[in-house]
Amino acid sequence: MKILYFDCFAGAAGDMILGALLDAGLPFDALRAALGSLAVEGYELAADRVLKAGLAATKFRVIEHDGAPAGSTPGPSGHAHYHLRDIRAAIDRSALSASGKARATRMFTRLAEAEAAIHGTTLERVHLHEVGAIDSIIDIVGAVFALEWFGADRVVVSPVNTGSGMVKTAHGVFPVPAPATLRVLGDAPVYSSGLPMELLTPTGALVLTEYASSYGPLPAMRIS
């Protein structure tokens, strides 16, 4: 049995998850080709070798271009945002497997439902701050492709460090974990080490809760 273990001592975000999976062997060219099949414009990808706390690591980046691509609208930060219907269409024309397309669509719907619930609106009218940003689209669809590539039989996730303090959002300043993150987490086990910053993002919480077979300490395994 192949087990994939996420040790979330420093929380989780979409780009962190993809960086870790690239560092664990996911081919960057394969990821870039899969994401290119979305036919979403206005960005380029980079995977850089960096030092984090003195250790070599891979940092995954989505670099947005200026100007809103076709089919998108400018978000509150000035970057392009896509509506849920456009994201679903992009997923349908992607190179993901049928099960991957279904999972990616479900994940975006979960995120949109969380946003709608916390802002008291409908799924059709929700302002897609988190859902429609290019980096969120790339992170979520990229994670689906990556986890299919690894083909793990089980995904085990440690309790997740959320961080603490306050975080600035498009709607104001809120305590960590942010409202959308809390909504997506459900009953996943979390804790705070007291570090005064946001360590767990809505996208990170979404990927972990979607794929976790169970939560807990490192299971018995041989490390590959």
TORVO-894492 format. One record per residue (C-alpha): residue number from 1; residue in one letter; chain; x, y, z. Coordinates in steps of 0.001 Angstrom, whole numbers, plus 500000, padded with zeros to 6 digits. Layout:
! residues N
<fivex resi="NUM" resn="A" chain="A" east="X" north="Y" up="Z"/>
...
***
This chain:
! residues 224
<fivex resi="1" resn="M" chain="A" east="500000" north="500000" up="500000"/>
<fivex resi="2" resn="K" chain="A" east="501262" north="503485" up="499092"/>
<fivex resi="3" resn="I" chain="A" east="500596" north="506101" up="501778"/>
<fivex resi="4" resn="L" chain="A" east="501029" north="509845" up="501255"/>
<fivex resi="5" resn="Y" chain="A" east="501536" north="511701" up="504544"/>
<fivex resi="6" resn="F" chain="A" east="501108" north="515446" up="505003"/>
<fivex resi="7" resn="D" chain="A" east="502915" north="516773" up="508081"/>
<fivex resi="8" resn="C" chain="A" east="501235" north="520163" up="508513"/>
<fivex resi="9" resn="F" chain="A" east="503386" north="521582" up="511315"/>
<fivex resi="10" resn="A" chain="A" east="503515" north="524876" up="509375"/>
<fivex resi="11" resn="G" chain="A" east="499924" north="524824" up="508125"/>
<fivex resi="12" resn="A" chain="A" east="499062" north="524426" up="504444"/>
<fivex resi="13" resn="A" chain="A" east="498349" north="526509" up="501351"/>
<fivex resi="14" resn="G" chain="A" east="497772" north="525483" up="497763"/>
<fivex resi="15" resn="D" chain="A" east="501206" north="526603" up="496587"/>
<fivex resi="16" resn="M" chain="A" east="502877" north="524927" up="499593"/>
<fivex resi="17" resn="I" chain="A" east="501186" north="521621" up="498769"/>
<fivex resi="18" resn="L" chain="A" east="502256" north="521777" up="495111"/>
<fivex resi="19" resn="G" chain="A" east="505800" north="522784" up="496070"/>
<fivex resi="20" resn="A" chain="A" east="506024" north="519808" up="498436"/>
<fivex resi="21" resn="L" chain="A" east="504673" north="517392" up="495816"/>
<fivex resi="22" resn="L" chain="A" east="507094" north="518720" up="493182"/>
<fivex resi="23" resn="D" chain="A" east="509919" north="518255" up="495673"/>
<fivex resi="24" resn="A" chain="A" east="508704" north="514683" up="496259"/>
<fivex resi="25" resn="G" chain="A" east="509002" north="513798" up="492564"/>
<fivex resi="26" resn="L" chain="A" east="506075" north="515251" up="490597"/>
<fivex resi="27" resn="P" chain="A" east="507498" north="516329" up="487185"/>
<fivex resi="28" resn="F" chain="A" east="507078" north="520080" up="486722"/>
<fivex resi="29" resn="D" chain="A" east="506666" north="519745" up="482941"/>
<fivex resi="30" resn="A" chain="A" east="503819" north="517270" up="483413"/>
<fivex resi="31" resn="L" chain="A" east="502105" north="519624" up="485869"/>
<fivex resi="32" resn="R" chain="A" east="502543" north="522597" up="483533"/>
<fivex resi="33" resn="A" chain="A" east="501127" north="520636" up="480588"/>
<fivex resi="34" resn="A" chain="A" east="498102" north="519518" up="482596"/>
<fivex resi="35" resn="L" chain="A" east="497381" north="523060" up="483757"/>
<fivex resi="36" resn="G" chain="A" east="497877" north="524394" up="480234"/>
<fivex resi="37" resn="S" chain="A" east="494969" north="522226" up="479119"/>
<fivex resi="38" resn="L" chain="A" east="492647" north="524461" up="481171"/>
<fivex resi="39" resn="A" chain="A" east="493114" north="527199" up="478536"/>
<fivex resi="40" resn="V" chain="A" east="493018" north="529846" up="481283"/>
<fivex resi="41" resn="E" chain="A" east="495092" north="532889" up="480341"/>
<fivex resi="42" resn="G" chain="A" east="497037" north="535526" up="482202"/>
<fivex resi="43" resn="Y" chain="A" east="499695" north="533652" up="484149"/>
<fivex resi="44" resn="E" chain="A" east="502906" north="531689" up="484016"/>
<fivex resi="45" resn="L" chain="A" east="504266" north="529038" up="486380"/>
<fivex resi="46" resn="A" chain="A" east="507611" north="528721" up="488127"/>
<fivex resi="47" resn="A" chain="A" east="509155" north="526110" up="490394"/>
<fivex resi="48" resn="D" chain="A" east="512301" north="527470" up="492024"/>
<fivex resi="49" resn="R" chain="A" east="514885" north="525840" up="494254"/>
<fivex resi="50" resn="V" chain="A" east="515059" north="527899" up="497447"/>
<fivex resi="51" resn="L" chain="A" east="516383" north="527689" up="500998"/>
<fivex resi="52" resn="K" chain="A" east="513848" north="527597" up="503841"/>
<fivex resi="53" resn="A" chain="A" east="515322" north="527652" up="507355"/>
<fivex resi="54" resn="G" chain="A" east="518590" north="526535" up="505791"/>
<fivex resi="55" resn="L" chain="A" east="517050" north="523566" up="503969"/>
<fivex resi="56" resn="A" chain="A" east="516703" north="523133" up="500197"/>
<fivex resi="57" resn="A" chain="A" east="513086" north="523168" up="499042"/>
<fivex resi="58" resn="T" chain="A" east="510889" north="523806" up="496006"/>
<fivex resi="59" resn="K" chain="A" east="508796" north="526972" up="495860"/>
<fivex resi="60" resn="F" chain="A" east="505881" north="526831" up="493412"/>
<fivex resi="61" resn="R" chain="A" east="504691" north="530183" up="492076"/>
<fivex resi="62" resn="V" chain="A" east="501846" north="531447" up="489914"/>
<fivex resi="63" resn="I" chain="A" east="502947" north="534706" up="488270"/>
<fivex resi="64" resn="E" chain="A" east="499974" north="536745" up="487078"/>
<fivex resi="65" resn="H" chain="A" east="500223" north="539044" up="484075"/>
<fivex resi="66" resn="D" chain="A" east="498748" north="542542" up="484042"/>
<fivex resi="67" resn="G" chain="A" east="495287" north="542942" up="482550"/>
<fivex resi="68" resn="A" chain="A" east="492204" north="540751" up="482903"/>
<fivex resi="69" resn="P" chain="A" east="492159" north="537781" up="480505"/>
<fivex resi="70" resn="A" chain="A" east="489131" north="537028" up="478346"/>
<fivex resi="71" resn="G" chain="A" east="486248" north="535573" up="480345"/>
<fivex resi="72" resn="S" chain="A" east="487447" north="537007" up="483652"/>
<fivex resi="73" resn="T" chain="A" east="486636" north="540081" up="485701"/>
<fivex resi="74" resn="P" chain="A" east="489040" north="542210" up="487767"/>
<fivex resi="75" resn="G" chain="A" east="488965" north="541188" up="491426"/>
<fivex resi="76" resn="P" chain="A" east="489285" north="543509" up="494443"/>
<fivex resi="77" resn="S" chain="A" east="493092" north="543245" up="494227"/>
<fivex resi="78" resn="G" chain="A" east="493082" north="544162" up="490540"/>
<fivex resi="79" resn="H" chain="A" east="493905" north="540587" up="489519"/>
<fivex resi="80" resn="A" chain="A" east="491632" north="538512" up="487300"/>
<fivex resi="81" resn="H" chain="A" east="488791" north="536459" up="488810"/>
<fivex resi="82" resn="Y" chain="A" east="486702" north="533826" up="487051"/>
<fivex resi="83" resn="H" chain="A" east="483109" north="532875" up="487813"/>
<fivex resi="84" resn="L" chain="A" east="482238" north="529375" up="488993"/>
<fivex resi="85" resn="R" chain="A" east="480554" north="528495" up="485689"/>
<fivex resi="86" resn="D" chain="A" east="483712" north="529459" up="483773"/>
<fivex resi="87" resn="I" chain="A" east="485871" north="527394" up="486110"/>
<fivex resi="88" resn="R" chain="A" east="483632" north="524376" up="485590"/>
<fivex resi="89" resn="A" chain="A" east="483902" north="524829" up="481816"/>
<fivex resi="90" resn="A" chain="A" east="487697" north="525056" up="482054"/>
<fivex resi="91" resn="I" chain="A" east="487821" north="521858" up="484100"/>
<fivex resi="92" resn="D" chain="A" east="485594" north="520078" up="481568"/>
<fivex resi="93" resn="R" chain="A" east="488019" north="520863" up="478735"/>
<fivex resi="94" resn="S" chain="A" east="491126" north="520011" up="480784"/>
<fivex resi="95" resn="A" chain="A" east="493290" north="516914" up="480488"/>
<fivex resi="96" resn="L" chain="A" east="492242" north="515628" up="483922"/>
<fivex resi="97" resn="S" chain="A" east="490709" north="512165" up="484101"/>
<fivex resi="98" resn="A" chain="A" east="486929" north="511910" up="484422"/>
<fivex resi="99" resn="S" chain="A" east="487248" north="511264" up="488157"/>
<fivex resi="100" resn="G" chain="A" east="489731" north="514139" up="488462"/>
<fivex resi="101" resn="K" chain="A" east="487343" north="516525" up="486702"/>
<fivex resi="102" resn="A" chain="A" east="484515" north="515471" up="489025"/>
<fivex resi="103" resn="R" chain="A" east="486704" north="515962" up="492096"/>
<fivex resi="104" resn="A" chain="A" east="488010" north="519381" up="490993"/>
<fivex resi="105" resn="T" chain="A" east="484461" north="520560" up="490244"/>
<fivex resi="106" resn="R" chain="A" east="483304" north="519344" up="493657"/>
<fivex resi="107" resn="M" chain="A" east="486165" north="521180" up="495363"/>
<fivex resi="108" resn="F" chain="A" east="485354" north="524499" up="493696"/>
<fivex resi="109" resn="T" chain="A" east="481683" north="524019" up="494555"/>
<fivex resi="110" resn="R" chain="A" east="482614" north="523379" up="498206"/>
<fivex resi="111" resn="L" chain="A" east="484677" north="526568" up="498268"/>
<fivex resi="112" resn="A" chain="A" east="481889" north="528584" up="496653"/>
<fivex resi="113" resn="E" chain="A" east="479351" north="527156" up="499121"/>
<fivex resi="114" resn="A" chain="A" east="481611" north="528182" up="502010"/>
<fivex resi="115" resn="E" chain="A" east="481901" north="531727" up="500649"/>
<fivex resi="116" resn="A" chain="A" east="478133" north="531921" up="500073"/>
<fivex resi="117" resn="A" chain="A" east="477361" north="530698" up="503597"/>
<fivex resi="118" resn="I" chain="A" east="479668" north="533112" up="505410"/>
<fivex resi="119" resn="H" chain="A" east="478501" north="536098" up="503325"/>
<fivex resi="120" resn="G" chain="A" east="474794" north="535206" up="503472"/>
<fivex resi="121" resn="T" chain="A" east="474232" north="534936" up="499745"/>
<fivex resi="122" resn="T" chain="A" east="473507" north="532288" up="497129"/>
<fivex resi="123" resn="L" chain="A" east="475926" north="530128" up="495199"/>
<fivex resi="124" resn="E" chain="A" east="475067" north="532021" up="492005"/>
<fivex resi="125" resn="R" chain="A" east="475641" north="535458" up="493520"/>
<fivex resi="126" resn="V" chain="A" east="478658" north="534839" up="495740"/>
<fivex resi="127" resn="H" chain="A" east="481596" north="537160" up="495126"/>
<fivex resi="128" resn="L" chain="A" east="484312" north="534712" up="494225"/>
<fivex resi="129" resn="H" chain="A" east="487309" north="536235" up="496018"/>
<fivex resi="130" resn="E" chain="A" east="488832" north="532859" up="496821"/>
<fivex resi="131" resn="V" chain="A" east="487160" north="530669" up="494221"/>
<fivex resi="132" resn="G" chain="A" east="487875" north="532680" up="491103"/>
<fivex resi="133" resn="A" chain="A" east="491443" north="533894" up="491528"/>
<fivex resi="134" resn="I" chain="A" east="493882" north="532440" up="489006"/>
<fivex resi="135" resn="D" chain="A" east="496241" north="531178" up="491705"/>
<fivex resi="136" resn="S" chain="A" east="493401" north="529328" up="493439"/>
<fivex resi="137" resn="I" chain="A" east="492337" north="527717" up="490149"/>
<fivex resi="138" resn="I" chain="A" east="495909" north="526622" up="489448"/>
<fivex resi="139" resn="D" chain="A" east="496512" north="525384" up="492999"/>
<fivex resi="140" resn="I" chain="A" east="493331" north="523307" up="493180"/>
<fivex resi="141" resn="V" chain="A" east="493445" north="521780" up="489697"/>
<fivex resi="142" resn="G" chain="A" east="497202" north="521275" up="490065"/>
<fivex resi="143" resn="A" chain="A" east="496696" north="519422" up="493351"/>
<fivex resi="144" resn="V" chain="A" east="494105" north="517140" up="491744"/>
<fivex resi="145" resn="F" chain="A" east="496506" north="516296" up="488915"/>
<fivex resi="146" resn="A" chain="A" east="499435" north="515832" up="491323"/>
<fivex resi="147" resn="L" chain="A" east="497611" north="513507" up="493678"/>
<fivex resi="148" resn="E" chain="A" east="496376" north="511421" up="490752"/>
<fivex resi="149" resn="W" chain="A" east="499976" north="511221" up="489503"/>
<fivex resi="150" resn="F" chain="A" east="501207" north="509882" up="492855"/>
<fivex resi="151" resn="G" chain="A" east="498410" north="507304" up="492961"/>
<fivex resi="152" resn="A" chain="A" east="498449" north="506902" up="496740"/>
<fivex resi="153" resn="D" chain="A" east="496140" north="504298" up="498251"/>
<fivex resi="154" resn="R" chain="A" east="495765" north="506398" up="501412"/>
<fivex resi="155" resn="V" chain="A" east="496350" north="510046" up="502270"/>
<fivex resi="156" resn="V" chain="A" east="497004" north="510696" up="505962"/>
<fivex resi="157" resn="V" chain="A" east="497128" north="514241" up="507340"/>
<fivex resi="158" resn="S" chain="A" east="498541" north="515390" up="510671"/>
<fivex resi="159" resn="P" chain="A" east="496591" north="517822" up="512846"/>
<fivex resi="160" resn="V" chain="A" east="496982" north="521162" up="511081"/>
<fivex resi="161" resn="N" chain="A" east="498686" north="524219" up="512569"/>
<fivex resi="162" resn="T" chain="A" east="496439" north="527188" up="511737"/>
<fivex resi="163" resn="G" chain="A" east="498619" north="529961" up="513114"/>
<fivex resi="164" resn="S" chain="A" east="496996" north="532770" up="515122"/>
<fivex resi="165" resn="G" chain="A" east="496368" north="536491" up="515190"/>
<fivex resi="166" resn="M" chain="A" east="494494" north="538401" up="512498"/>
<fivex resi="167" resn="V" chain="A" east="494416" north="538255" up="508703"/>
<fivex resi="168" resn="K" chain="A" east="493428" north="540941" up="506206"/>
<fivex resi="169" resn="T" chain="A" east="490800" north="539814" up="503665"/>
<fivex resi="170" resn="A" chain="A" east="488756" north="541489" up="500939"/>
<fivex resi="171" resn="H" chain="A" east="485981" north="542016" up="503520"/>
<fivex resi="172" resn="G" chain="A" east="488105" north="543296" up="506393"/>
<fivex resi="173" resn="V" chain="A" east="490361" north="541989" up="509150"/>
<fivex resi="174" resn="F" chain="A" east="489374" north="538690" up="510785"/>
<fivex resi="175" resn="P" chain="A" east="490860" north="536288" up="513328"/>
<fivex resi="176" resn="V" chain="A" east="492869" north="533270" up="512172"/>
<fivex resi="177" resn="P" chain="A" east="491637" north="530818" up="510946"/>
<fivex resi="178" resn="A" chain="A" east="489724" north="533008" up="508490"/>
<fivex resi="179" resn="P" chain="A" east="485963" north="532369" up="508153"/>
<fivex resi="180" resn="A" chain="A" east="486221" north="530560" up="504794"/>
<fivex resi="181" resn="T" chain="A" east="489011" north="528351" up="506147"/>
<fivex resi="182" resn="L" chain="A" east="486914" north="527406" up="509181"/>
<fivex resi="183" resn="R" chain="A" east="483935" north="526560" up="507003"/>
<fivex resi="184" resn="V" chain="A" east="485966" north="524334" up="504677"/>
<fivex resi="185" resn="L" chain="A" east="487779" north="522555" up="507534"/>
<fivex resi="186" resn="G" chain="A" east="484705" north="520852" up="508921"/>
<fivex resi="187" resn="D" chain="A" east="485774" north="518524" up="511733"/>
<fivex resi="188" resn="A" chain="A" east="489431" north="518150" up="510670"/>
<fivex resi="189" resn="P" chain="A" east="491759" north="518358" up="513721"/>
<fivex resi="190" resn="V" chain="A" east="493596" north="521664" up="514075"/>
<fivex resi="191" resn="Y" chain="A" east="495730" north="523491" up="516632"/>
<fivex resi="192" resn="S" chain="A" east="497732" north="526717" up="516939"/>
<fivex resi="193" resn="S" chain="A" east="501404" north="526871" up="517862"/>
<fivex resi="194" resn="G" chain="A" east="500873" north="530540" up="518675"/>
<fivex resi="195" resn="L" chain="A" east="502818" north="531897" up="515687"/>
<fivex resi="196" resn="P" chain="A" east="501071" north="535231" up="514932"/>
<fivex resi="197" resn="M" chain="A" east="500294" north="534705" up="511250"/>
<fivex resi="198" resn="E" chain="A" east="497889" north="532848" up="508941"/>
<fivex resi="199" resn="L" chain="A" east="499413" north="529412" up="508277"/>
<fivex resi="200" resn="L" chain="A" east="496340" north="527656" up="506868"/>
<fivex resi="201" resn="T" chain="A" east="494521" north="529120" up="503850"/>
<fivex resi="202" resn="P" chain="A" east="491089" north="528158" up="502489"/>
<fivex resi="203" resn="T" chain="A" east="492714" north="526471" up="499476"/>
<fivex resi="204" resn="G" chain="A" east="495087" north="524493" up="501682"/>
<fivex resi="205" resn="A" chain="A" east="492230" north="523392" up="503931"/>
<fivex resi="206" resn="L" chain="A" east="490174" north="522417" up="500885"/>
<fivex resi="207" resn="V" chain="A" east="492848" north="520139" up="499401"/>
<fivex resi="208" resn="L" chain="A" east="493658" north="518447" up="502718"/>
<fivex resi="209" resn="T" chain="A" east="490037" north="517761" up="503689"/>
<fivex resi="210" resn="E" chain="A" east="489160" north="516551" up="500192"/>
<fivex resi="211" resn="Y" chain="A" east="491883" north="513906" up="500109"/>
<fivex resi="212" resn="A" chain="A" east="492451" north="512890" up="503741"/>
<fivex resi="213" resn="S" chain="A" east="491634" north="509232" up="504375"/>
<fivex resi="214" resn="S" chain="A" east="492397" north="509838" up="508058"/>
<fivex resi="215" resn="Y" chain="A" east="494133" north="512273" up="510417"/>
<fivex resi="216" resn="G" chain="A" east="496843" north="511584" up="512949"/>
<fivex resi="217" resn="P" chain="A" east="500548" north="510945" up="513536"/>
<fivex resi="218" resn="L" chain="A" east="502914" north="509421" up="511012"/>
<fivex resi="219" resn="P" chain="A" east="501661" north="505877" up="510293"/>
<fivex resi="220" resn="A" chain="A" east="503975" north="502890" up="510181"/>
<fivex resi="221" resn="M" chain="A" east="505680" north="502924" up="506776"/>
<fivex resi="222" resn="R" chain="A" east="508900" north="502668" up="504835"/>
<fivex resi="223" resn="I" chain="A" east="509825" north="506099" up="503451"/>
<fivex resi="224" resn="S" chain="A" east="510247" north="506398" up="499674"/>
***
